[in-house]
């Protein structure tokens, strides 16, 4: 069984933090793409943990990397 | 794996904006709204609360130059009746974030496990998908 979690914290000043846990490879970035888009797509910073690079050879990562920054 | 992302929330989706205003307890007409202002004047807005208090409303129009919805209201009159711009807009923006979180994550199979109002005024939503 695989449990994936997303914690969204919306501060009183309107800024939002998104934290994902339990995803494989870069799937977490895919899962929150629409979320970030509808929040205005103004990403202030993004921190990836080591797990994000577990599947560095996975070819699907090429397309995903376009969404960074 | 995990990531941690910080986003400056901007209101860009009309449906989620409507959900936010409704969640806040306001009555929002389905189409454009006629917003009450100073001295009985009124104007149209894409989304809005016609009469927030004492005949004064708040509207939202798409602002192309900023790619976001911005508010229109007689804030000085509203302030006389206890509605303060920053306080109001921050709350709407927060509830907009809640609406966005639900509407974008639930179609992907995530469910809201808990939603809590925290002591610092933030709203925390935990979504989970089990596969």
N, CA and C atoms of all chains as a GROMACS GRO file, in nm:
protein
  600
    1UNK      N    1   0.085  -0.119   0.000
    1UNK     CA    2   0.000   0.000   0.000
    1UNK      C    3   0.088   0.125   0.000
    2UNK      N    4   0.053   0.217  -0.084
    2UNK     CA    5   0.130   0.340  -0.096
    2UNK      C    6   0.046   0.460  -0.050
    3UNK      N    7   0.100   0.535   0.043
    3UNK     CA    8   0.028   0.652   0.092
    3UNK      C    9   0.100   0.779   0.048
    4UNK      N   10   0.028   0.862  -0.027
    4UNK     CA   11   0.084   0.989  -0.070
    4UNK      C   12   0.008   1.102   0.000
    5UNK      N   13   0.082   1.197   0.051
    5UNK     CA   14   0.018   1.306   0.124
    5UNK      C   15   0.065   1.442   0.073
    6UNK      N   16  -0.027   1.535   0.072
    6UNK     CA   17   0.003   1.673   0.037
    6UNK      C   18  -0.052   1.761   0.148
    7UNK      N   19   0.034   1.845   0.205
    7UNK     CA   20  -0.010   1.940   0.307
    7UNK      C   21  -0.004   2.080   0.247
    8UNK      N   22  -0.118   2.146   0.248
    8UNK     CA   23  -0.127   2.283   0.196
    8UNK      C   24  -0.154   2.375   0.314
    9UNK      N   25  -0.065   2.470   0.335
    9UNK     CA   26  -0.082   2.566   0.445
    9UNK      C   27  -0.094   2.706   0.388
   10UNK      N   28  -0.208   2.768   0.410
   10UNK     CA   29  -0.233   2.901   0.354
   10UNK      C   30  -0.225   3.001   0.468
   11UNK      N   31  -0.124   3.085   0.463
   11UNK     CA   32  -0.100   3.180   0.572
   11UNK      C   33  -0.203   3.292   0.570
   12UNK      N   34  -0.212   3.363   0.680
   12UNK     CA   35  -0.308   3.473   0.691
   12UNK      C   36  -0.280   3.582   0.588
   13UNK      N   37  -0.155   3.592   0.543
   13UNK     CA   38  -0.123   3.692   0.441
   13UNK      C   39  -0.145   3.641   0.299
   14UNK      N   40  -0.198   3.518   0.288
   14UNK     CA   41  -0.233   3.465   0.156
   14UNK      C   42  -0.125   3.381   0.091
   15UNK      N   43  -0.002   3.384   0.142
   15UNK     CA   44   0.101   3.299   0.081
   15UNK      C   45   0.075   3.153   0.120
   16UNK      N   46   0.110   3.064   0.029
   16UNK     CA   47   0.075   2.924   0.047
   16UNK      C   48   0.200   2.837   0.043
   17UNK      N   49   0.208   2.741   0.135
   17UNK     CA   50   0.316   2.643   0.133
   17UNK      C   51   0.256   2.508   0.096
   18UNK      N   52   0.325   2.438   0.008
   18UNK     CA   53   0.281   2.305  -0.034
   18UNK      C   54   0.391   2.206  -0.001
   19UNK      N   55   0.358   2.104   0.074
   19UNK     CA   56   0.456   2.004   0.114
   19UNK      C   57   0.403   1.866   0.075
   20UNK      N   58   0.482   1.789   0.000
   20UNK     CA   59   0.436   1.657  -0.041
   20UNK      C   60   0.519   1.549   0.026
   21UNK      N   61   0.458   1.435   0.054
   21UNK     CA   62   0.527   1.324   0.117
   21UNK      C   63   0.481   1.192   0.056
   22UNK      N   64   0.574   1.101   0.039
   22UNK     CA   65   0.540   0.964   0.001
   22UNK      C   66   0.531   0.939  -0.148
   23UNK      N   67   0.567   1.035  -0.230
   23UNK     CA   68   0.560   1.016  -0.375
   23UNK      C   69   0.686   0.946  -0.426
   24UNK      N   70   0.673   0.881  -0.539
   24UNK     CA   71   0.787   0.817  -0.603
   24UNK      C   72   0.845   0.910  -0.710
   25UNK      N   73   0.975   0.925  -0.706
   25UNK     CA   74   1.041   1.008  -0.807
   25UNK      C   75   0.984   1.148  -0.812
   26UNK      N   76   0.959   1.194  -0.934
   26UNK     CA   77   0.912   1.332  -0.950
   26UNK      C   78   0.760   1.342  -0.958
   27UNK      N   79   0.690   1.236  -0.923
   27UNK     CA   80   0.542   1.238  -0.932
   27UNK      C   81   0.482   1.349  -0.848
   28UNK      N   82   0.552   1.388  -0.742
   28UNK     CA   83   0.498   1.492  -0.654
   28UNK      C   84   0.484   1.626  -0.728
   29UNK      N   85   0.577   1.651  -0.819
   29UNK     CA   86   0.572   1.778  -0.894
   29UNK      C   87   0.453   1.778  -0.988
   30UNK      N   88   0.427   1.660  -1.049
   30UNK     CA   89   0.309   1.645  -1.134
   30UNK      C   90   0.180   1.666  -1.055
   31UNK      N   91   0.175   1.606  -0.937
   31UNK     CA   92   0.051   1.607  -0.857
   31UNK      C   93   0.011   1.748  -0.815
   32UNK      N   94   0.107   1.834  -0.797
   32UNK     CA   95   0.075   1.970  -0.748
   32UNK      C   96   0.083   2.076  -0.857
   33UNK      N   97   0.100   2.032  -0.982
   33UNK     CA   98   0.115   2.131  -1.092
   33UNK      C   99  -0.010   2.218  -1.106
   34UNK      N  100  -0.128   2.153  -1.110
   34UNK     CA  101  -0.252   2.230  -1.125
   34UNK      C  102  -0.277   2.318  -1.002
   35UNK      N  103  -0.245   2.263  -0.887
   35UNK     CA  104  -0.261   2.339  -0.762
   35UNK      C  105  -0.182   2.469  -0.770
   36UNK      N  106  -0.056   2.458  -0.810
   36UNK     CA  107   0.029   2.577  -0.818
   36UNK      C  108  -0.018   2.673  -0.929
   37UNK      N  109  -0.068   2.614  -1.038
   37UNK     CA  110  -0.116   2.699  -1.149
   37UNK      C  111  -0.233   2.786  -1.104
   38UNK      N  112  -0.329   2.725  -1.032
   38UNK     CA  113  -0.446   2.802  -0.990
   38UNK      C  114  -0.417   2.892  -0.871
   39UNK      N  115  -0.302   2.871  -0.808
   39UNK     CA  116  -0.260   2.966  -0.703
   39UNK      C  117  -0.187   3.084  -0.765
   40UNK      N  118  -0.175   3.084  -0.898
   40UNK     CA  119  -0.115   3.198  -0.966
   40UNK      C  120   0.022   3.170  -1.026
   41UNK      N  121   0.072   3.049  -1.002
   41UNK     CA  122   0.199   3.005  -1.063
   41UNK      C  123   0.319   3.091  -1.027
   42UNK      N  124   0.311   3.158  -0.918
   42UNK     CA  125   0.425   3.240  -0.877
   42UNK      C  126   0.500   3.169  -0.765
   43UNK      N  127   0.580   3.069  -0.806
   43UNK     CA  128   0.653   2.989  -0.708
   43UNK      C  129   0.770   3.072  -0.654
   44UNK      N  130   0.772   3.090  -0.523
   44UNK     CA  131   0.878   3.169  -0.460
   44UNK      C  132   1.003   3.085  -0.438
   45UNK      N  133   0.986   2.963  -0.393
   45UNK     CA  134   1.098   2.871  -0.383
   45UNK      C  135   1.048   2.728  -0.373
   46UNK      N  136   1.133   2.635  -0.416
   46UNK     CA  137   1.098   2.494  -0.412
   46UNK      C  138   1.220   2.416  -0.364
   47UNK      N  139   1.197   2.330  -0.267
   47UNK     CA  140   1.304   2.247  -0.215
   47UNK      C  141   1.269   2.102  -0.243
   48UNK      N  142   1.357   2.030  -0.309
   48UNK     CA  143   1.335   1.888  -0.336
   48UNK      C  144   1.423   1.806  -0.241
   49UNK      N  145   1.368   1.699  -0.189
   49UNK     CA  146   1.449   1.614  -0.102
   49UNK      C  147   1.523   1.510  -0.187
   50UNK      N  148   1.613   1.437  -0.124
   50UNK     CA  149   1.694   1.337  -0.195
   50UNK      C  150   1.608   1.238  -0.271
   51UNK      N  151   1.492   1.206  -0.213
   51UNK     CA  152   1.406   1.106  -0.276
   51UNK      C  153   1.367   1.145  -0.418
   52UNK      N  154   1.366   1.274  -0.446
   52UNK     CA  155   1.327   1.322  -0.579
   52UNK      C  156   1.422   1.271  -0.686
   53UNK      N  157   1.542   1.236  -0.645
   53UNK     CA  158   1.642   1.196  -0.742
   53UNK      C  159   1.662   1.044  -0.747
   54UNK      N  160   1.575   0.973  -0.674
   54UNK     CA  161   1.585   0.827  -0.670
   54UNK      C  162   1.574   0.765  -0.808
   55UNK      N  163   1.491   0.826  -0.893
   55UNK     CA  164   1.468   0.768  -1.024
   55UNK      C  165   1.526   0.858  -1.131
   56UNK      N  166   1.650   0.894  -1.114
   56UNK     CA  167   1.714   0.988  -1.205
   56UNK      C  168   1.720   0.936  -1.348
   57UNK      N  169   1.714   0.803  -1.365
   57UNK     CA  170   1.722   0.746  -1.499
   57UNK      C  171   1.585   0.734  -1.566
   58UNK      N  172   1.482   0.764  -1.489
   58UNK     CA  173   1.346   0.752  -1.543
   58UNK      C  174   1.327   0.854  -1.656
   59UNK      N  175   1.298   0.808  -1.778
   59UNK     CA  176   1.288   0.900  -1.891
   59UNK      C  177   1.180   1.006  -1.875
   60UNK      N  178   1.076   0.977  -1.796
   60UNK     CA  179   0.968   1.075  -1.783
   60UNK      C  180   1.015   1.202  -1.714
   61UNK      N  181   1.129   1.192  -1.650
   61UNK     CA  182   1.177   1.310  -1.577
   61UNK      C  183   1.213   1.424  -1.672
   62UNK      N  184   1.248   1.391  -1.795
   62UNK     CA  185   1.288   1.494  -1.890
   62UNK      C  186   1.178   1.599  -1.908
   63UNK      N  187   1.056   1.549  -1.931
   63UNK     CA  188   0.945   1.642  -1.952
   63UNK      C  189   0.912   1.722  -1.828
   64UNK      N  190   0.921   1.656  -1.715
   64UNK     CA  191   0.885   1.722  -1.590
   64UNK      C  192   0.980   1.838  -1.560
   65UNK      N  193   1.105   1.821  -1.598
   65UNK     CA  194   1.203   1.924  -1.560
   65UNK      C  195   1.172   2.059  -1.623
   66UNK      N  196   1.091   2.057  -1.730
   66UNK     CA  197   1.054   2.184  -1.794
   66UNK      C  198   0.974   2.275  -1.701
   67UNK      N  199   0.906   2.213  -1.606
   67UNK     CA  200   0.816   2.292  -1.522
   67UNK      C  201   0.889   2.362  -1.408
   68UNK      N  202   1.014   2.333  -1.393
   68UNK     CA  203   1.086   2.392  -1.280
   68UNK      C  204   1.111   2.539  -1.301
   69UNK      N  205   1.134   2.604  -1.190
   69UNK     CA  206   1.182   2.742  -1.193
   69UNK      C  207   1.070   2.838  -1.215
   70UNK      N  208   0.897   1.042  -0.219
   70UNK     CA  209   0.979   1.164  -0.220
   70UNK      C  210   0.898   1.282  -0.169
   71UNK      N  211   0.960   1.390  -0.156
   71UNK     CA  212   0.891   1.509  -0.105
   71UNK      C  213   0.939   1.633  -0.178
   72UNK      N  214   0.855   1.730  -0.178
   72UNK     CA  215   0.906   1.864  -0.208
   72UNK      C  216   0.833   1.964  -0.121
   73UNK      N  217   0.894   2.077  -0.112
   73UNK     CA  218   0.840   2.184  -0.028
   73UNK      C  219   0.842   2.309  -0.113
   74UNK      N  220   0.725   2.364  -0.138
   74UNK     CA  221   0.714   2.476  -0.231
   74UNK      C  222   0.638   2.591  -0.166
   75UNK      N  223   0.683   2.710  -0.191
   75UNK     CA  224   0.614   2.828  -0.138
   75UNK      C  225   0.563   2.910  -0.256
   76UNK      N  226   0.436   2.946  -0.252
   76UNK     CA  227   0.372   3.015  -0.363
   76UNK      C  228   0.309   3.145  -0.311
   77UNK      N  229   0.326   3.254  -0.388
   77UNK     CA  230   0.256   3.379  -0.356
   77UNK      C  231   0.118   3.371  -0.419
   78UNK      N  232   0.016   3.350  -0.338
   78UNK     CA  233  -0.117   3.322  -0.392
   78UNK      C  234  -0.176   3.443  -0.465
   79UNK      N  235  -0.216   3.419  -0.590
   79UNK     CA  236  -0.289   3.520  -0.667
   79UNK      C  237  -0.419   3.457  -0.712
   80UNK      N  238  -0.526   3.534  -0.711
   80UNK     CA  239  -0.657   3.481  -0.751
   80UNK      C  240  -0.666   3.484  -0.903
   81UNK      N  241  -0.666   3.366  -0.964
   81UNK     CA  242  -0.668   3.358  -1.110
   81UNK      C  243  -0.785   3.274  -1.164
   82UNK      N  244  -0.856   3.204  -1.077
   82UNK     CA  245  -0.962   3.114  -1.121
   82UNK      C  246  -1.097   3.162  -1.069
   83UNK      N  247  -1.188   3.190  -1.164
   83UNK     CA  248  -1.317   3.247  -1.126
   83UNK      C  249  -1.401   3.150  -1.041
   84UNK      N  250  -1.400   3.023  -1.078
   84UNK     CA  251  -1.482   2.926  -1.005
   84UNK      C  252  -1.437   2.916  -0.859
   85UNK      N  253  -1.306   2.908  -0.838
   85UNK     CA  254  -1.255   2.897  -0.701
   85UNK      C  255  -1.276   3.027  -0.623
   86UNK      N  256  -1.273   3.140  -0.694
   86UNK     CA  257  -1.304   3.268  -0.628
   86UNK      C  258  -1.448   3.267  -0.578
   87UNK      N  259  -1.539   3.221  -0.665
   87UNK     CA  260  -1.680   3.213  -0.625
   87UNK      C  261  -1.699   3.120  -0.506
   88UNK      N  262  -1.628   3.008  -0.509
   88UNK     CA  263  -1.636   2.913  -0.397
   88UNK      C  264  -1.586   2.979  -0.268
   89UNK      N  265  -1.476   3.055  -0.279
   89UNK     CA  266  -1.418   3.121  -0.161
   89UNK      C  267  -1.518   3.219  -0.099
   90UNK      N  268  -1.582   3.299  -0.184
   90UNK     CA  269  -1.677   3.399  -0.134
   90UNK      C  270  -1.798   3.334  -0.071
   91UNK      N  271  -1.844   3.225  -0.133
   91UNK     CA  272  -1.959   3.152  -0.079
   91UNK      C  273  -1.923   3.086   0.054
   92UNK      N  274  -1.801   3.028   0.060
   92UNK     CA  275  -1.755   2.965   0.184
   92UNK      C  276  -1.748   3.067   0.297
   93UNK      N  277  -1.711   3.191   0.261
   93UNK     CA  278  -1.702   3.298   0.362
   93UNK      C  279  -1.840   3.341   0.411
   94UNK      N  280  -1.944   3.290   0.345
   94UNK     CA  281  -2.080   3.317   0.390
   94UNK      C  282  -2.151   3.427   0.313
   95UNK      N  283  -2.091   3.472   0.202
   95UNK     CA  284  -2.152   3.579   0.126
   95UNK      C  285  -2.242   3.525   0.016
   96UNK      N  286  -2.340   3.606  -0.018
   96UNK     CA  287  -2.430   3.572  -0.126
   96UNK      C  288  -2.373   3.628  -0.257
   97UNK      N  289  -2.345   3.538  -0.352
   97UNK     CA  290  -2.278   3.578  -0.476
   97UNK      C  291  -2.365   3.540  -0.596
   98UNK      N  292  -2.412   3.639  -0.674
   98UNK     CA  293  -2.492   3.608  -0.793
   98UNK      C  294  -2.412   3.521  -0.890
   99UNK      N  295  -2.484   3.436  -0.965
   99UNK     CA  296  -2.416   3.341  -1.054
   99UNK      C  297  -2.340   3.411  -1.166
  100UNK      N  298  -2.394   3.517  -1.221
  100UNK     CA  299  -2.326   3.587  -1.329
  100UNK      C  300  -2.256   3.712  -1.278
  101UNK      N  301  -2.245   3.815  -1.364
  101UNK     CA  302  -2.188   3.942  -1.318
  101UNK      C  303  -2.274   4.002  -1.207
  102UNK      N  304  -2.209   4.079  -1.120
  102UNK     CA  305  -2.281   4.136  -1.006
  102UNK      C  306  -2.281   4.288  -1.015
  103UNK      N  307  -2.390   4.348  -0.970
  103UNK     CA  308  -2.396   4.494  -0.960
  103UNK      C  309  -2.358   4.533  -0.818
  104UNK      N  310  -2.245   4.606  -0.809
  104UNK     CA  311  -2.185   4.635  -0.679
  104UNK      C  312  -2.228   4.773  -0.631
  105UNK      N  313  -2.282   4.779  -0.512
  105UNK     CA  314  -2.321   4.907  -0.454
  105UNK      C  315  -2.200   4.985  -0.407
  106UNK      N  316  -2.205   5.120  -0.426
  106UNK     CA  317  -2.093   5.204  -0.383
  106UNK      C  318  -2.142   5.334  -0.323
  107UNK      N  319  -2.054   5.433  -0.324
  107UNK     CA  320  -2.081   5.560  -0.258
  107UNK      C  321  -2.206   5.629  -0.315
  108UNK      N  322  -2.287   5.685  -0.229
  108UNK     CA  323  -2.399   5.768  -0.268
  108UNK      C  324  -2.499   5.696  -0.359
  109UNK      N  325  -2.516   5.568  -0.335
  109UNK     CA  326  -2.614   5.492  -0.410
  109UNK      C  327  -2.572   5.455  -0.551
  110UNK      N  328  -2.451   5.488  -0.589
  110UNK     CA  329  -2.404   5.451  -0.722
  110UNK      C  330  -2.373   5.302  -0.726
  111UNK      N  331  -2.367   5.248  -0.848
  111UNK     CA  332  -2.334   5.107  -0.859
  111UNK      C  333  -2.254   5.083  -0.986
  112UNK      N  334  -2.186   4.970  -0.991
  112UNK     CA  335  -2.114   4.932  -1.112
  112UNK      C  336  -2.111   4.781  -1.123
  113UNK      N  337  -2.083   4.735  -1.245
  113UNK     CA  338  -2.080   4.592  -1.270
  113UNK      C  339  -1.943   4.533  -1.237
  114UNK      N  340  -1.942   4.410  -1.193
  114UNK     CA  341  -1.817   4.338  -1.174
  114UNK      C  342  -1.839   4.194  -1.217
  115UNK      N  343  -1.733   4.129  -1.263
  115UNK     CA  344  -1.743   3.992  -1.312
  115UNK      C  345  -1.794   3.898  -1.203
  116UNK      N  346  -1.740   3.916  -1.084
  116UNK     CA  347  -1.780   3.837  -0.968
  116UNK      C  348  -1.799   3.937  -0.854
  117UNK      N  349  -1.902   3.917  -0.773
  117UNK     CA  350  -1.911   4.014  -0.665
  117UNK      C  351  -2.020   3.988  -0.563
  118UNK      N  352  -2.007   4.062  -0.455
  118UNK     CA  353  -2.106   4.065  -0.348
  118UNK      C  354  -2.174   4.201  -0.360
  119UNK      N  355  -2.301   4.203  -0.407
  119UNK     CA  356  -2.367   4.332  -0.434
  119UNK      C  357  -2.375   4.422  -0.310
  120UNK      N  358  -2.412   4.362  -0.197
  120UNK     CA  359  -2.432   4.442  -0.076
  120UNK      C  360  -2.368   4.369   0.042
  121UNK      N  361  -2.245   4.411   0.074
  121UNK     CA  362  -2.174   4.347   0.184
  121UNK      C  363  -2.227   4.400   0.316
  122UNK      N  364  -2.242   4.533   0.321
  122UNK     CA  365  -2.302   4.596   0.438
  122UNK      C  366  -2.346   4.738   0.403
  123UNK      N  367  -2.461   4.780   0.453
  123UNK     CA  368  -2.513   4.915   0.434
  123UNK      C  369  -2.514   4.958   0.286
  124UNK      N  370  -2.538   4.865   0.196
  124UNK     CA  371  -2.547   4.898   0.053
  124UNK      C  372  -2.414   4.900  -0.021
  125UNK      N  373  -2.306   4.876   0.050
  125UNK     CA  374  -2.173   4.876  -0.013
  125UNK      C  375  -2.129   4.733  -0.045
  126UNK      N  376  -2.087   4.714  -0.171
  126UNK     CA  377  -2.046   4.580  -0.214
  126UNK      C  378  -1.898   4.571  -0.245
  127UNK      N  379  -1.856   4.450  -0.282
  127UNK     CA  380  -1.718   4.426  -0.326
  127UNK      C  381  -1.724   4.344  -0.453
  128UNK      N  382  -1.652   4.389  -0.555
  128UNK     CA  383  -1.649   4.315  -0.680
  128UNK      C  384  -1.508   4.272  -0.716
  129UNK      N  385  -1.500   4.181  -0.811
  129UNK     CA  386  -1.371   4.134  -0.862
  129UNK      C  387  -1.377   4.133  -1.014
  130UNK      N  388  -1.275   4.195  -1.076
  130UNK     CA  389  -1.264   4.195  -1.221
  130UNK      C  390  -1.126   4.141  -1.260
  131UNK      N  391  -1.121   4.078  -1.377
  131UNK     CA  392  -0.994   4.028  -1.427
  131UNK      C  393  -0.906   4.146  -1.468
  132UNK      N  394  -0.786   4.146  -1.417
  132UNK     CA  395  -0.692   4.253  -1.451
  132UNK      C  396  -0.583   4.193  -1.539
  133UNK      N  397  -0.596   4.217  -1.671
  133UNK     CA  398  -0.508   4.151  -1.767
  133UNK      C  399  -0.361   4.187  -1.746
  134UNK      N  400  -0.336   4.310  -1.705
  134UNK     CA  401  -0.196   4.352  -1.690
  134UNK      C  402  -0.125   4.276  -1.578
  135UNK      N  403  -0.201   4.227  -1.483
  135UNK     CA  404  -0.141   4.151  -1.373
  135UNK      C  405  -0.178   4.003  -1.378
  136UNK      N  406  -0.258   3.964  -1.479
  136UNK     CA  407  -0.300   3.824  -1.490
  136UNK      C  408  -0.364   3.772  -1.363
  137UNK      N  409  -0.453   3.848  -1.308
  137UNK     CA  410  -0.520   3.804  -1.186
  137UNK      C  411  -0.648   3.885  -1.166
  138UNK      N  412  -0.735   3.837  -1.076
  138UNK     CA  413  -0.852   3.914  -1.039
  138UNK      C  414  -0.811   4.019  -0.935
  139UNK      N  415  -0.865   4.140  -0.953
  139UNK     CA  416  -0.841   4.241  -0.850
  139UNK      C  417  -0.976   4.294  -0.803
  140UNK      N  418  -0.976   4.351  -0.685
  140UNK     CA  419  -1.102   4.390  -0.622
  140UNK      C  420  -1.139   4.533  -0.657
  141UNK      N  421  -1.268   4.559  -0.650
  141UNK     CA  422  -1.318   4.694  -0.667
  141UNK      C  423  -1.425   4.716  -0.559
  142UNK      N  424  -1.409   4.824  -0.484
  142UNK     CA  425  -1.503   4.853  -0.376
  142UNK      C  426  -1.478   4.994  -0.324
  143UNK      N  427  -1.576   5.046  -0.254
  143UNK     CA  428  -1.554   5.173  -0.185
  143UNK      C  429  -1.500   5.139  -0.046
  144UNK      N  430  -1.368   5.119  -0.040
  144UNK     CA  431  -1.309   5.067   0.083
  144UNK      C  432  -1.316   5.166   0.199
  145UNK      N  433  -1.315   5.296   0.167
  145UNK     CA  434  -1.320   5.392   0.278
  145UNK      C  435  -1.456   5.389   0.346
  146UNK      N  436  -1.563   5.376   0.265
  146UNK     CA  437  -1.696   5.365   0.325
  146UNK      C  438  -1.712   5.231   0.396
  147UNK      N  439  -1.661   5.126   0.334
  147UNK     CA  440  -1.672   4.994   0.397
  147UNK      C  441  -1.599   4.994   0.532
  148UNK      N  442  -1.485   5.065   0.539
  148UNK     CA  443  -1.409   5.071   0.665
  148UNK      C  444  -1.492   5.136   0.775
  149UNK      N  445  -1.575   5.234   0.737
  149UNK     CA  446  -1.664   5.298   0.836
  149UNK      C  447  -1.762   5.199   0.895
  150UNK      N  448  -1.787   5.093   0.820
  150UNK     CA  449  -1.883   4.992   0.867
  150UNK      C  450  -1.812   4.864   0.913
  151UNK      N  451  -1.682   4.877   0.939
  151UNK     CA  452  -1.608   4.766   1.002
  151UNK      C  453  -1.550   4.663   0.906
  152UNK      N  454  -1.556   4.690   0.775
  152UNK     CA  455  -1.496   4.596   0.679
  152UNK      C  456  -1.365   4.657   0.629
  153UNK      N  457  -1.255   4.595   0.665
  153UNK     CA  458  -1.124   4.651   0.629
  153UNK      C  459  -1.062   4.573   0.515
  154UNK      N  460  -1.012   4.650   0.418
  154UNK     CA  461  -0.965   4.594   0.292
  154UNK      C  462  -0.870   4.476   0.309
  155UNK      N  463  -0.758   4.498   0.377
  155UNK     CA  464  -0.656   4.392   0.386
  155UNK      C  465  -0.711   4.269   0.456
  156UNK      N  466  -0.784   4.293   0.564
  156UNK     CA  467  -0.842   4.183   0.640
  156UNK      C  468  -0.938   4.101   0.552
  157UNK      N  469  -1.023   4.174   0.480
  157UNK     CA  470  -1.121   4.108   0.394
  157UNK      C  471  -1.052   4.029   0.282
  158UNK      N  472  -0.959   4.096   0.212
  158UNK     CA  473  -0.895   4.031   0.097
  158UNK      C  474  -0.805   3.915   0.140
  159UNK      N  475  -0.740   3.928   0.255
  159UNK     CA  476  -0.658   3.816   0.303
  159UNK      C  477  -0.744   3.694   0.331
  160UNK      N  478  -0.861   3.718   0.390
  160UNK     CA  479  -0.950   3.605   0.420
  160UNK      C  480  -1.000   3.540   0.291
  161UNK      N  481  -1.039   3.624   0.195
  161UNK     CA  482  -1.086   3.570   0.067
  161UNK      C  483  -0.975   3.491  -0.001
  162UNK      N  484  -0.852   3.546   0.003
  162UNK     CA  485  -0.738   3.478  -0.060
  162UNK      C  486  -0.712   3.344   0.008
  163UNK      N  487  -0.722   3.341   0.139
  163UNK     CA  488  -0.704   3.214   0.212
  163UNK      C  489  -0.807   3.111   0.171
  164UNK      N  490  -0.933   3.154   0.167
  164UNK     CA  491  -1.040   3.060   0.131
  164UNK      C  492  -1.030   3.021  -0.017
  165UNK      N  493  -0.977   3.111  -0.099
  165UNK     CA  494  -0.949   3.077  -0.239
  165UNK      C  495  -0.847   2.963  -0.244
  166UNK      N  496  -0.743   2.973  -0.162
  166UNK     CA  497  -0.642   2.866  -0.156
  166UNK      C  498  -0.703   2.733  -0.115
  167UNK      N  499  -0.796   2.736  -0.022
  167UNK     CA  500  -0.864   2.614   0.022
  167UNK      C  501  -0.943   2.555  -0.096
  168UNK      N  502  -1.015   2.642  -0.167
  168UNK     CA  503  -1.096   2.596  -0.282
  168UNK      C  504  -1.006   2.537  -0.390
  169UNK      N  505  -0.890   2.600  -0.414
  169UNK     CA  506  -0.796   2.550  -0.515
  169UNK      C  507  -0.741   2.414  -0.473
  170UNK      N  508  -0.704   2.402  -0.348
  170UNK     CA  509  -0.648   2.275  -0.300
  170UNK      C  510  -0.747   2.161  -0.322
  171UNK      N  511  -0.873   2.185  -0.286
  171UNK     CA  512  -0.975   2.081  -0.302
  171UNK      C  513  -1.002   2.052  -0.450
  172UNK      N  514  -1.020   2.157  -0.528
  172UNK     CA  515  -1.065   2.136  -0.667
  172UNK      C  516  -0.955   2.079  -0.756
  173UNK      N  517  -0.829   2.097  -0.718
  173UNK     CA  518  -0.722   2.041  -0.802
  173UNK      C  519  -0.674   1.905  -0.753
  174UNK      N  520  -0.688   1.876  -0.625
  174UNK     CA  521  -0.635   1.751  -0.571
  174UNK      C  522  -0.741   1.640  -0.566
  175UNK      N  523  -0.865   1.675  -0.539
  175UNK     CA  524  -0.970   1.572  -0.530
  175UNK      C  525  -0.990   1.495  -0.661
  176UNK      N  526  -0.985   1.562  -0.777
  176UNK     CA  527  -0.998   1.486  -0.903
  176UNK      C  528  -0.883   1.387  -0.925
  177UNK      N  529  -0.772   1.405  -0.855
  177UNK     CA  530  -0.659   1.313  -0.868
  177UNK      C  531  -0.667   1.200  -0.765
  178UNK      N  532  -0.777   1.192  -0.694
  178UNK     CA  533  -0.795   1.083  -0.599
  178UNK      C  534  -0.755   1.116  -0.456
  179UNK      N  535  -0.718   1.240  -0.432
  179UNK     CA  536  -0.684   1.280  -0.295
  179UNK      C  537  -0.812   1.318  -0.219
  180UNK      N  538  -0.812   1.287  -0.088
  180UNK     CA  539  -0.922   1.328  -0.003
  180UNK      C  540  -0.868   1.418   0.106
  181UNK      N  541  -0.951   1.513   0.149
  181UNK     CA  542  -0.911   1.598   0.260
  181UNK      C  543  -0.928   1.517   0.389
  182UNK      N  544  -0.815   1.492   0.457
  182UNK     CA  545  -0.817   1.415   0.581
  182UNK      C  546  -0.846   1.508   0.698
  183UNK      N  547  -0.787   1.626   0.694
  183UNK     CA  548  -0.820   1.725   0.798
  183UNK      C  549  -0.795   1.866   0.747
  184UNK      N  550  -0.872   1.957   0.801
  184UNK     CA  551  -0.855   2.099   0.771
  184UNK      C  552  -0.863   2.174   0.902
  185UNK      N  553  -0.755   2.243   0.938
  185UNK     CA  554  -0.752   2.308   1.069
  185UNK      C  555  -0.715   2.455   1.058
  186UNK      N  556  -0.783   2.535   1.140
  186UNK     CA  557  -0.746   2.676   1.157
  186UNK      C  558  -0.639   2.680   1.264
  187UNK      N  559  -0.520   2.728   1.230
  187UNK     CA  560  -0.410   2.725   1.324
  187UNK      C  561  -0.400   2.857   1.402
  188UNK      N  562  -0.324   2.849   1.510
  188UNK     CA  563  -0.316   2.963   1.601
  188UNK      C  564  -0.260   3.089   1.535
  189UNK      N  565  -0.170   3.070   1.436
  189UNK     CA  566  -0.110   3.187   1.370
  189UNK      C  567  -0.200   3.245   1.261
  190UNK      N  568  -0.323   3.193   1.251
  190UNK     CA  569  -0.416   3.246   1.152
  190UNK      C  570  -0.414   3.172   1.019
  191UNK      N  571  -0.322   3.078   1.004
  191UNK     CA  572  -0.314   3.002   0.880
  191UNK      C  573  -0.416   2.888   0.880
  192UNK      N  574  -0.446   2.839   0.759
  192UNK     CA  575  -0.533   2.723   0.743
  192UNK      C  576  -0.448   2.610   0.688
  193UNK      N  577  -0.452   2.494   0.753
  193UNK     CA  578  -0.370   2.380   0.711
  193UNK      C  579  -0.463   2.269   0.662
  194UNK      N  580  -0.435   2.221   0.541
  194UNK     CA  581  -0.517   2.113   0.483
  194UNK      C  582  -0.426   1.994   0.457
  195UNK      N  583  -0.466   1.878   0.507
  195UNK     CA  584  -0.392   1.754   0.480
  195UNK      C  585  -0.475   1.670   0.382
  196UNK      N  586  -0.415   1.642   0.266
  196UNK     CA  587  -0.481   1.558   0.165
  196UNK      C  588  -0.404   1.428   0.151
  197UNK      N  589  -0.476   1.319   0.132
  197UNK     CA  590  -0.411   1.187   0.126
  197UNK      C  591  -0.470   1.104   0.011
  198UNK      N  592  -0.380   1.029  -0.053
  198UNK     CA  593  -0.423   0.933  -0.156
  198UNK      C  594  -0.358   0.800  -0.124
  199UNK      N  595  -0.438   0.696  -0.116
  199UNK     CA  596  -0.387   0.563  -0.087
  199UNK      C  597  -0.404   0.478  -0.212
  200UNK      N  598  -0.294   0.415  -0.256
  200UNK     CA  599  -0.303   0.332  -0.376
  200UNK      C  600  -0.237   0.198  -0.352
   0.00000   0.00000   0.00000
